[in-house]
């Protein structure tokens, strides 16, 4: 097991380095000039340009910039934002907890709900509830997340006026303790609900197909022929084997949410990293973009390593 974990860790580190390198190349090759954005279109002071390029290390060749940034990033220094003139690491630390709260809540709930729906549909294949769940899955799978979020805002905020439209807390109230937690939970309902509805179809399809596949295996037929209780067969053999693909999908889905939640955060004005990324892209804030993409790469690699290790624990065959 230790050898397997070591291999996964090395693979994760290699993946982070590759992702970091590709992001650095793409960002620097993209059109736009961060110094021009900082100076303003009307200003054409060459001395000011030289000073700004020197300040942010943009006066050096790209290979030198890459090595320098890699060295400082390994020390925990992600540079200084060109737009905000603040350490990128501090900006990310301020915004990341809100994003993690949103992502983990949506990922866990969508895993539970989608998997439960898939298992129920598989055990009652061809029934009315199977048809309803399958139809609902297809409908949700065809909806863009930002459109679904806007529709939920229109229905529950604009029309029914029962849920807040934006933000993480009510800025006009100074809640503390339990009241603050309840206020955050209330503001989470719409963005988390949007992410759950978008992710449910994935878990539903995987869970349903896995349960049906294991149910049709020869050893299950043998256990039934031997007279074993149906409930025991499902709990001990079918569920244990069918849940393994869902765990893998959970890791992939969680990685997707980490990188793709920015759009939902922008729609609901959630104070996470989404707005930070959008502003950095629009203003060509290279240090902030690199810092965010590095954190995303590390998060995805760590999640995938954890999922692989859990998978190996549940299925010893993976270790060999």
N, C-alpha and C positions, 0 to 999 in steps of 0.2 A: 504493500500500500504506500509506503514511504517513497519508493522509486516512482510509482505512478504520480503521486503528488508533485514530486520534484520535476518530472517531465511536464506536467501541466503548468507549473510555475514558470519554467523556462519558456514554454510556448507563449504564455501570457506576456512575459517581458518582451519577447521578440515581436509579438503582435503590436504592443504599445509603441515600440521603436519604429516599426514600419508605418503605423498610422500617423505617428508624429511627423515622420519624414514626408509622407505624402501630403499631409495638411500644410506643412511649411511650404512645400513647393507650389501647391495649388493657390494658397493665399497670396504668395508673392508674385505669382504669374497672372493673377486676376487683374483686370483693368482698374485704374484708380490710383490716386496718390494721396496717402495719408497726410503728408506735409502740406500739400496744396489745400486739403480740407481744413487743416489746422490754421493755416495762414489766412484763408479766405480767398475767394476768386479775384477780388479787386487788388489784393496785395501782391507785389512782385519784387520783393526785397531779397536779393540774392544772398546777402550776408545773413539775413534771418533764416533763410532756407538752409544754408550750410550749418548754422548753429543748431537748428532743430534736428537736422539729420544726424549731427554728431551726438546730440543729447540722447536720441533714441536708438543710436547704433545703426542707422540706415545708410550711413556713408561708406560702410564696408561691403565687400563682395558677399554674395549670398552664402557661399560655403562658410565664410568666416562668421556671418550672422548665425548660421545654423549651429555651428560648434559652440559659439558663445552662449546662445540661448539654451542649448542642451546642458551646458555646464551649470548655468545659473538655475535652470529648472530642477536639476538633480539636488540642488541645495535648498529647494523650496521657494526660490525667488522667480516669479513668473513675469517679472518686468513691471513697467509703469504704463498705465493706460494713456494713450495719446490724447484722447478726448477728455477724460475725467481728471487726468494728472494725479492718479491715485495708484497705489500698488494693486496689481491685478489679483494677487492672492487674497488680499483683504476684501476686495469687491466680491470675489467668488464665495468666500466664507460667509459673507453677509446674505447672499442670495441662495446659496445651495440648500440650506435646511428646508426652505419652503418648497423647493422642487422635489427634494427627497421625500418629504411628507406626502406630496401629491402623487408621486410616482409609486411609492411603496403601497400606499392605501389602495390605489386603483389596481395595481398588479395583483395584490393578494385577493381582493374582492372579486376581480374578474376571473381569477384562477378558480376560486371556490364556486362561484355562480355558474361559469361556463362548463366546468367539469361536472358539476351536479346535473346540469341540464343534459349534457351528453350521456351520462350514465343512465338517467331516467329514460331518455329517448331510445337508447340501445336496448334496455331491458323491456321496453314496450314498443319494439319496432313495428311500424305499420299502424299503430294506434293513432287516435286523434291528437294526443299530446305530442307524439313524435312529429306529426305533420305540422302542428303549430310551432313547435320549437325549431324545426328545420326551416320553415317559412320565415320565421322571425330572424333566424341566423342569416339567411340570404339577404333580407331587407337591410339589416344592420351592416352587413359586410359591404353593401353598395353605397353607403352614406359616407361622404367625406367628414372627417372629424370637426373641421372648423364650421361647416354648414350645420352639422348636428348641434354643435355648441350654440350657435346663433339661434337655432330653432328653440332650444331649451330656454334660452334667455327670453325670447319673445313670449313663449307660453307661460313659464313659471315666474318671470320677473315683470314683464311688461303687461301681460293680460291678467294673470291671477294675483300678481303682487304678493307672493308668499315666500320668495327667496331673493337674496341679494344678487345684483347684477355683476358686480366686479369686486376685486380686492380680496384680502385675506381676513380683514377685520373691519368693523365699523369705525371709520375715522372720527365720527362725532361722539363716540362713546369711549370711556376709559375703563374698560372692563379689566378685572383682575381675577385670578384664581379660577374657580369653576365657571364663572360667567364668561371669562375670556376663552376657555376651552370650548364652551358651547358655541360662542360666536364664531370661532375658527371652523368648527365642524359645520355650522350652518352655511358658511361661505364656501366650504369644500363640496357641498352636495352637487352643484351643477358641473364644475370642472371634473370632479371625480366620476360623476355619473356619465359624463360624455366619454371619458376614457374607458370606463367599464363597458359601455354599450359598443364601443368600437372594438374592444378586445374579446368580448364574449364569443363571437362567431369562431374565432381561431381555436379556443379551448373546447368549444362545443363539438366541432368537427373532429378534432384529434381524439377527444375522449370517447365519442360515439364509435368512431372507426376502430379504435384500439380495443374497446370492450367487445365489439362484434367479432373482431379478428380472433381474440383469445377465446371467446365463447365457442367458436367453431373449430378450435383445435381438437386433435384426436384425444389428448389426455383428459380433456373436460368431458368428452363423450364417454370415456372409460369410467370416470368417476361417477357420472350419472348412472351408467349401467350397473355399477357396483352398489347403487342405492344410497349414496351419500346425500345428505341434506342439501337442497339447492342454495339455501342461505349460506351454509358453510363453504360450499364450492365457490360462490361469488366472493365472499369476504377473504378467503384464504388463498385462492388461486387466481380467479379472474381479475379482481380489483388490484391485487399486488402486481400482476404482470402488465395490466392495462395502464396503470398510472405512470409507468416509467417514461413513455413518450411525452406525457403532459409536463413532467418535470423539465425535460429538455426544452420544450416550447416555452415554459415559464421563463427560463433564462434568456432565450431569444427575445421574448416579448418584453421582458424587463429592460433589456439592452435597447430595444426599439423605443420604449417609453422614455428612457433617459435622454435619448437624442431627439425624439420627436415630440416631446411634450411642450416645446417652445411655442408652437402654434396655438395650443390650447391656453397656455399662460398669457399669450398676447390677447386672445379673444376675451378672456375673463379678467384681464388686467391683474393676473396673479403675480405677486412680487417675487418671482423666482428668477432663474437665469435666462428665461426666454427673451424678455425685453433687453437684457444686457447683450445677448447675442445679436439680436436684430439691430440695435444701435451700433454695435461694433462693425457689423457688415455694411451698414449704410454709410458709416463715417470712415471706413477703412482703418479701423483701430486694430492693427496687426497684433500687438501684444495681448490685448484682451481676447481676440479670436483664438490665438495660439494657446493661451491659458485655458480657455473654455474647452477647446477641442482636445487638449491634453487630458483634462479632468474627465471628459467624456470617454476617451479611449481607455484610461485607467479603470473607470467605473465598469465599462463593458467587459474588459478583460478579467477583472476581479469577479464579476457576477458569473461569467462563463466558467471560470475556474471552480468557483464554489458549486455550481450546478454539476459540473463534471465529477467532482469529488463525491457529492451526494448520490449521483447516479451510480458511481462505482461502489459505494457502500450498499445501496439497495440491490444492485445486480453485480455480484462478484465476477461474472464473466468479463465485464468491461476491463477489469484490472489486468487481464491476461491477453 
